[in-house]
C-alpha cells in the first residue's frame, strides 16, 4: 500500500535528484547550452554578496534545521515509538543500547517493542554515542546522530581546496544525504562512515598518526569503514605509518570491547553482519533470494578476499587519499551481500573526487532511493511483487561497476591532478556558484 509518507519521501527524493542533475549540467563541457545556467540564475537571485556568503556554515545550519524539523515531527507523531505489542523501532533499540552501556549490561542485545529483543550491530564508538544521546531520551539519541550527519558538511568543505562551495552544495543536495539522513535514524547513524573517512583524510594530511588513530577509532562504529580509511592512508607520504596506526587503533578498541562483552559483541557486530542476507540493493540480493547462491563460509571468504584485494590495490595505485577511499567504498558496496539504502550514504566522499564520478554517484543515489522507497518498501514488502526491485538491484550493480571503473581509471592516470586540499583531487571550475 502506497501511503502518504511513501509519497512524500519519493517527492523529496525527486526534488533533490532534479537539483543534483541541474548542478551536474551546470558544469557541462564548454560550449554546452547547459553550462553555467544554474550559476547565472543563482547570481541573479542572490547577488554577488549573497553567493560569497554561502560557506559551509549556512549549509550546515540548513541541514540541521531540516533534520530537526523532520525528526521532531516524527517524534511528535510517535513514528519512532513502539506501537502495540509487536514490531520494532531502531531508535528505541539505540536508546536502550545507550542505557545498557550506562547500566553495565550488554548494549548489543537490548529490549525492543513488545518485549522482544533487538540486536544493535554497531561497535564501541557507536555505543558510546548512543550512551551520550540516551541521557536525553529518544530526542537526545536522535540529536547525537543528527550532529554526526550534519558534521559531513564542514568535513566535505575542508577535505578539498577546489570548488568548495559547489562540491559541498552538491553533496548536501544528494538523495543519499538530506532525504536519507533526515528521513530515518538509520540514515543518520550510517553517516558515521563518511564522517570517519573524511576525518581521517583531513587529519592525515597534517599527521598520518593522528589521522590514522582517529580514523581507526571512528571506524569501530561500522567496521567496514576501516577498509576505505586504510586505503586512504596510501595517499600520504608516510603511508605505511598511517595505515599501521589506523589498524592498531581499530584493533585495540575492538579488543577492549571483546574483553568486556566477549561473544555478545563479536557475534552481533561482526559475524551476524558478515552473514546478513535479509535483503540487498545489489546483485547479491537477487542471487540469494532465488537460491542461486546459497549462503556458505566460502561465499563469505570470497567477499572478504575481494574486499582486502580492493583495499590493497587502492592503497598502492590511487594517487590521492580521497580517490583511494572512494575506490574502496565503491568496492565494498559491490562486494557486500547486505547493501541497504542507508549504507549508500557511505559513498558521499565519491562526490569530491571529480565531475565524472559525480554523475555516477548521482545515478547510484537516485536509483537506490527509488528502489528502496517504492520497489522494495511498497511493491515487494507490502504487495509481494519482487521483480521491480530485482531489476533495480541489477541496474544499481551496473552503476556501481561503472563508478568503480571510472574511479579506477582516474586513480591510475599519470597526468597531475588539480589541487584539492588533503584529498589531492579536485575540480576547480572557471565558473562557480
C-alpha positions as CSV (number, residue, x, y, z in Angstrom):
1,X,0.0,0.0,0.0
2,X,1.4,3.3,-1.1
3,X,1.0,5.7,1.9
4,X,1.2,9.5,2.2
5,X,4.6,9.0,3.9
6,X,5.9,7.0,0.9
7,X,4.6,9.7,-1.5
8,X,6.3,12.4,0.5
9,X,9.6,10.5,0.6
10,X,9.5,9.9,-3.2
11,X,8.6,13.6,-3.8
12,X,11.5,14.9,-1.7
13,X,13.9,12.5,-3.3
14,X,12.8,13.5,-6.8
15,X,13.2,17.2,-6.0
16,X,16.8,16.7,-4.7
17,X,17.6,14.4,-7.6
18,X,16.5,17.2,-10.1
19,X,18.6,19.8,-8.3
20,X,21.6,17.5,-8.4
21,X,21.0,16.9,-12.1
22,X,20.9,20.7,-12.7
23,X,24.1,21.2,-10.8
24,X,25.8,18.5,-12.9
25,X,24.6,20.0,-16.1
26,X,25.8,23.4,-14.9
27,X,29.4,22.0,-15.1
28,X,28.9,20.6,-18.6
29,X,31.9,20.9,-21.1
30,X,32.5,24.4,-22.7
31,X,30.0,25.0,-25.5
32,X,27.1,23.2,-23.9
33,X,23.9,25.2,-23.6
34,X,23.6,24.0,-20.0
35,X,27.0,25.2,-18.9
36,X,26.7,28.0,-16.3
37,X,22.9,28.3,-16.4
38,X,22.4,27.4,-12.8
39,X,25.3,29.6,-11.7
40,X,24.0,32.6,-13.6
41,X,20.5,32.2,-12.1
42,X,21.9,31.9,-8.6
43,X,23.9,35.1,-9.1
44,X,20.8,37.0,-10.3
45,X,18.8,35.7,-7.4
46,X,21.3,36.1,-4.6
47,X,23.6,38.7,-5.9
48,X,27.4,38.6,-5.7
49,X,27.4,39.2,-2.0
50,X,24.8,36.5,-1.4
51,X,26.9,34.0,-3.3
52,X,30.0,34.9,-1.3
53,X,28.2,34.3,2.0
54,X,27.5,30.7,1.1
55,X,30.1,28.8,3.1
56,X,29.8,25.6,5.0
57,X,28.1,27.4,7.9
58,X,24.7,28.3,6.3
59,X,24.7,24.9,4.5
60,X,25.2,23.1,7.9
61,X,22.6,25.2,9.6
62,X,20.1,24.5,6.9
63,X,20.9,20.7,7.2
64,X,20.5,20.9,10.9
65,X,17.2,22.8,10.7
66,X,15.9,20.3,8.2
67,X,16.9,17.3,10.3
68,X,15.4,18.8,13.4
69,X,12.2,19.5,11.7
70,X,11.7,16.1,10.2
71,X,12.9,14.1,13.2
72,X,11.0,16.4,15.6
73,X,7.8,15.8,13.6
74,X,8.4,12.0,13.6
75,X,8.9,12.1,17.3
76,X,5.8,14.2,17.9
77,X,3.5,11.9,16.0
78,X,5.0,8.7,17.5
79,X,6.6,7.4,14.3
80,X,9.7,6.3,16.2
81,X,7.7,4.9,19.1
82,X,6.5,1.3,19.7
83,X,3.0,0.5,18.5
84,X,1.1,-2.3,20.2
85,X,2.9,-5.5,21.2
86,X,4.9,-6.2,18.1
87,X,7.2,-4.6,15.6
88,X,10.5,-2.8,16.0
89,X,11.8,0.7,16.3
90,X,15.5,1.2,15.6
91,X,15.7,4.4,17.6
92,X,14.2,2.6,20.6
93,X,17.0,0.0,20.2
94,X,19.7,2.6,20.1
95,X,18.3,4.4,23.1
96,X,18.2,1.1,25.1
97,X,21.7,0.3,23.9
98,X,22.9,3.6,25.4
99,X,21.1,2.9,28.6
100,X,22.5,-0.6,28.8
101,X,26.0,0.8,28.5
102,X,25.5,3.1,31.5
103,X,24.0,0.2,33.4
104,X,26.9,-2.2,32.7
105,X,24.7,-4.5,30.7
106,X,25.0,-5.9,27.2
107,X,24.5,-3.0,24.8
108,X,24.3,-5.2,21.7
109,X,21.2,-7.2,22.6
110,X,18.6,-4.9,24.1
111,X,14.8,-4.7,24.7
112,X,12.7,-3.6,21.8
113,X,9.0,-3.1,21.2
114,X,6.5,-5.7,22.6
115,X,9.0,-7.2,25.0
116,X,11.2,-8.6,22.1
117,X,14.9,-8.2,21.8
118,X,16.8,-6.3,19.1
119,X,20.4,-6.6,18.0
120,X,22.4,-3.4,17.7
121,X,25.2,-4.4,15.3
122,X,27.4,-1.4,15.8
123,X,30.8,-1.2,17.5
124,X,32.0,0.6,20.6
125,X,32.2,4.2,19.2
126,X,28.5,3.9,18.1
127,X,27.5,2.5,21.5
128,X,29.2,5.4,23.3
129,X,27.3,7.9,21.1
130,X,24.1,6.1,21.9
131,X,25.0,6.3,25.6
132,X,25.6,10.0,25.4
133,X,22.3,10.5,23.5
134,X,20.3,8.3,25.8
135,X,20.8,10.9,28.6
136,X,18.3,13.0,26.7
137,X,15.9,10.2,25.9
138,X,14.8,9.4,22.3
139,X,15.2,13.1,21.4
140,X,18.8,13.0,22.7
141,X,19.7,9.9,20.8
142,X,18.3,11.5,17.6
143,X,20.2,14.7,18.3
144,X,23.6,12.9,18.7
145,X,23.2,11.2,15.4
146,X,22.0,14.4,13.8
147,X,25.2,16.0,14.8
148,X,27.1,13.2,13.1
149,X,25.1,13.7,9.9
150,X,25.5,17.5,9.9
151,X,29.2,17.1,10.5
152,X,29.5,15.9,7.0
153,X,29.0,19.4,5.7
154,X,32.1,21.0,7.2
155,X,34.1,17.9,6.6
156,X,33.3,18.0,2.9
157,X,34.2,21.7,2.8
158,X,37.6,21.2,4.4
159,X,38.5,18.0,2.6
160,X,39.2,19.9,-0.6
161,X,40.5,23.2,-1.6
162,X,38.9,23.0,-5.0
163,X,35.5,24.5,-5.7
164,X,34.3,24.0,-2.1
165,X,31.0,25.9,-2.4
166,X,29.9,23.8,-5.4
167,X,31.1,20.5,-4.0
168,X,29.5,20.9,-0.6
169,X,26.2,22.0,-2.1
170,X,26.2,19.1,-4.5
171,X,26.7,16.6,-1.6
172,X,24.1,18.4,0.5
173,X,21.5,18.0,-2.3
174,X,22.3,14.4,-2.9
175,X,19.4,11.9,-2.4
176,X,21.7,10.0,0.0
177,X,22.4,13.0,2.2
178,X,19.5,15.1,3.3
179,X,16.5,12.9,2.4
180,X,18.2,9.8,3.7
181,X,19.7,11.0,7.0
182,X,16.7,13.1,7.9
183,X,14.1,10.5,6.9
184,X,15.1,7.7,9.3
185,X,17.5,7.3,12.1
186,X,19.4,4.6,10.3
187,X,20.4,7.1,7.7
188,X,21.8,9.5,10.2
189,X,23.7,6.7,12.1
190,X,25.2,5.4,8.8
191,X,26.6,8.9,8.2
192,X,29.4,7.8,10.6
193,X,31.1,6.0,7.7
194,X,31.8,9.1,5.5
195,X,32.5,11.1,8.6
196,X,35.2,8.7,9.7
197,X,36.7,8.6,6.2
198,X,36.8,12.4,5.7
199,X,38.1,12.9,9.2
200,X,41.0,10.5,8.5
201,X,41.7,12.2,5.2
202,X,41.7,15.8,6.6
203,X,43.8,15.0,9.7
204,X,46.0,12.6,7.8
205,X,47.2,15.4,5.6
206,X,48.6,17.0,8.7
207,X,49.7,14.0,10.6
208,X,49.4,10.4,9.4
209,X,49.5,9.2,13.0
210,X,46.6,11.5,14.2
211,X,44.5,10.8,11.0
212,X,45.1,7.1,11.3
213,X,44.4,7.0,15.0
214,X,41.1,8.9,15.0
215,X,40.0,7.2,11.8
216,X,40.6,3.8,13.4
217,X,38.6,4.8,16.5
218,X,35.7,6.1,14.4
219,X,35.8,3.0,12.2
220,X,34.8,0.8,15.1
221,X,31.3,2.2,14.8
222,X,30.8,0.4,11.5
223,X,33.7,-2.0,11.0
224,X,33.7,-1.9,7.1
225,X,34.7,1.8,7.4
226,X,38.2,0.6,8.3
227,X,38.9,-0.5,4.7
228,X,38.5,2.9,3.0
229,X,40.4,4.5,5.8
230,X,43.3,2.1,5.3
231,X,43.2,2.7,1.6
232,X,43.2,6.5,2.1
233,X,46.4,6.3,4.1
234,X,48.1,5.2,0.8
235,X,47.7,8.8,-0.5
236,X,50.0,10.3,2.1
237,X,53.8,10.5,2.3
238,X,54.2,8.1,5.2
239,X,51.5,5.8,4.0
240,X,52.6,2.7,5.9
241,X,52.7,4.6,9.2
242,X,49.2,5.9,8.8
243,X,47.8,2.5,7.9
244,X,49.6,0.8,10.7
245,X,48.3,3.3,13.3
246,X,44.7,3.0,11.9
247,X,44.8,-0.8,12.0
248,X,46.4,-0.8,15.5
249,X,43.9,1.7,17.0
250,X,40.9,-0.2,15.5
251,X,42.3,-3.4,16.8
252,X,42.9,-2.0,20.3
253,X,39.4,-0.5,20.6
254,X,37.8,-3.7,19.3
255,X,39.9,-5.8,21.7
256,X,38.6,-3.7,24.6
257,X,35.0,-4.3,23.5
258,X,35.7,-8.0,23.1
259,X,37.3,-8.3,26.6
260,X,34.2,-6.7,28.1
261,X,31.4,-8.3,26.2
262,X,33.1,-11.4,24.6
263,X,30.8,-13.3,22.2
264,X,27.9,-10.9,22.8
265,X,29.9,-8.3,21.0
266,X,31.7,-10.5,18.4
267,X,28.6,-12.4,17.2
268,X,26.4,-9.3,16.8
269,X,28.8,-6.7,15.5
270,X,30.9,-8.9,13.2
271,X,29.7,-12.4,12.5
272,X,26.0,-11.6,12.1
273,X,26.7,-8.7,9.8
274,X,29.1,-10.6,7.6
275,X,26.4,-13.3,7.1
276,X,23.4,-11.0,7.0
277,X,21.2,-11.5,3.9
278,X,17.8,-10.1,4.7
279,X,17.8,-8.1,1.5
280,X,20.4,-6.2,-0.6
281,X,20.1,-3.5,-3.2
282,X,22.9,-5.0,-5.3
283,X,23.1,-8.2,-7.3
284,X,23.8,-10.3,-4.3
285,X,20.2,-9.8,-3.2
286,X,18.9,-11.4,-6.4
287,X,21.3,-14.4,-6.1
288,X,20.3,-15.1,-2.5
289,X,16.6,-14.5,-2.9
290,X,16.3,-17.1,-5.7
291,X,18.7,-19.6,-4.0
292,X,21.1,-19.4,-6.9
293,X,24.0,-18.9,-4.5
294,X,23.3,-20.5,-1.1
295,X,25.0,-18.8,1.9
296,X,28.2,-20.5,2.9
297,X,31.5,-19.9,4.5
298,X,33.1,-20.0,1.1
299,X,31.0,-17.1,-0.1
300,X,31.9,-15.0,3.0
301,X,35.6,-15.8,2.5
302,X,35.3,-14.8,-1.2
303,X,33.8,-11.5,-0.2
304,X,36.4,-10.9,2.4
305,X,39.2,-11.7,0.0
306,X,37.8,-9.3,-2.7
307,X,37.4,-6.5,-0.1
308,X,41.0,-6.9,1.0
309,X,42.2,-7.0,-2.6
310,X,40.4,-3.8,-3.5
311,X,41.8,-2.1,-0.3
312,X,45.4,-3.1,-1.1
313,X,45.1,-2.1,-4.7
314,X,43.7,1.3,-3.9
315,X,46.3,1.8,-1.2
316,X,49.2,1.4,-3.7
317,X,47.7,2.6,-7.0
318,X,45.4,5.6,-6.5
319,X,47.1,9.0,-6.5
320,X,45.1,10.6,-3.7
321,X,43.7,9.8,-0.3
322,X,40.1,10.7,-1.3
323,X,40.2,8.7,-4.5
324,X,41.7,5.7,-2.7
325,X,38.9,5.8,-0.2
326,X,36.3,6.3,-2.9
327,X,37.5,3.2,-4.8
328,X,37.4,1.1,-1.7
329,X,33.9,2.4,-0.6
330,X,32.6,1.5,-4.1
331,X,34.2,-1.8,-4.0
332,X,32.7,-2.6,-0.6
333,X,29.2,-1.6,-1.9
334,X,29.7,-4.1,-4.7
335,X,31.0,-6.9,-2.6
336,X,28.8,-6.8,0.4
337,X,25.9,-9.1,0.5
338,X,23.9,-6.7,2.5
339,X,23.7,-3.3,0.8
340,X,20.9,-1.2,2.3
341,X,19.9,2.2,1.2
342,X,21.3,3.6,4.4
343,X,24.7,2.1,3.6
344,X,24.8,4.1,0.4
345,X,25.4,7.2,2.5
346,X,29.0,5.9,2.8
347,X,29.5,6.8,-0.9
348,X,29.2,10.5,-0.4
349,X,33.0,11.1,-0.4
350,X,32.9,10.0,-4.1
351,X,31.4,13.3,-4.9
352,X,34.6,15.1,-4.0
353,X,36.9,13.4,-6.5
354,X,35.8,14.6,-9.9
355,X,33.0,15.6,-12.2
356,X,32.5,12.2,-13.9
357,X,32.3,10.3,-10.7
358,X,29.7,12.7,-9.5
359,X,27.5,11.7,-12.4
360,X,27.8,8.1,-11.4
361,X,27.1,8.9,-7.7
362,X,24.0,10.9,-8.7
363,X,22.7,7.9,-10.7
364,X,23.5,5.4,-7.9
365,X,21.8,7.6,-5.3
366,X,18.7,8.2,-7.4
367,X,18.2,4.6,-8.4
368,X,18.9,3.4,-4.8
369,X,16.4,5.8,-3.4
370,X,13.6,4.8,-5.8
371,X,14.4,1.1,-5.3
372,X,14.1,1.4,-1.5
373,X,11.2,3.9,-1.3
374,X,9.0,2.2,-3.9
375,X,10.2,-1.1,-5.4
376,X,11.3,-2.6,-2.1
377,X,9.3,-0.8,0.6
378,X,5.9,-0.8,-1.2
379,X,5.8,-3.3,-4.1
380,X,8.0,-6.1,-2.6
381,X,7.4,-6.0,1.2
382,X,3.7,-4.8,1.0
383,X,2.4,-6.3,-2.2
384,X,4.7,-9.2,-2.7
385,X,5.9,-8.1,-6.2
386,X,9.6,-8.5,-6.3
387,X,10.6,-8.2,-10.0
388,X,10.8,-4.4,-10.0
389,X,13.3,-4.3,-7.0
390,X,15.3,-7.1,-8.6
391,X,15.6,-5.1,-11.9
392,X,16.7,-2.1,-9.9
393,X,19.2,-4.3,-8.0
394,X,20.7,-5.3,-11.3
395,X,20.8,-1.6,-12.5
396,X,22.4,-0.4,-9.3
397,X,25.1,-3.1,-9.6
398,X,25.8,-1.9,-13.2
399,X,26.0,1.7,-12.0
400,X,28.4,0.7,-9.1
401,X,30.6,-1.2,-11.6
402,X,30.7,1.9,-13.8
403,X,31.6,4.1,-10.9
404,X,34.3,1.7,-9.8
405,X,35.8,1.6,-13.3
406,X,35.7,5.4,-13.6
407,X,37.4,5.9,-10.2
408,X,40.0,3.2,-11.0
409,X,40.8,4.8,-14.4
410,X,41.2,8.2,-12.7
411,X,43.3,6.7,-10.0
412,X,45.8,5.2,-12.5
413,X,46.0,8.4,-14.6
414,X,49.5,9.8,-14.9
415,X,48.7,13.4,-15.5
416,X,48.9,15.7,-12.5
417,X,45.6,16.2,-10.6
418,X,44.3,19.7,-9.7
419,X,44.9,20.8,-6.2
420,X,42.2,19.7,-3.8
421,X,43.4,20.0,-0.3
422,X,44.1,16.9,1.7
423,X,42.4,14.6,-0.8
424,X,44.6,15.6,-3.7
425,X,41.8,15.5,-6.3
426,X,39.6,18.4,-7.2
427,X,37.6,20.1,-9.9
428,X,38.2,23.8,-9.8
429,X,35.9,25.3,-12.4
430,X,36.1,28.7,-14.2
431,X,32.5,29.4,-13.3
432,X,31.3,28.6,-9.9
433,X,28.3,29.1,-7.7
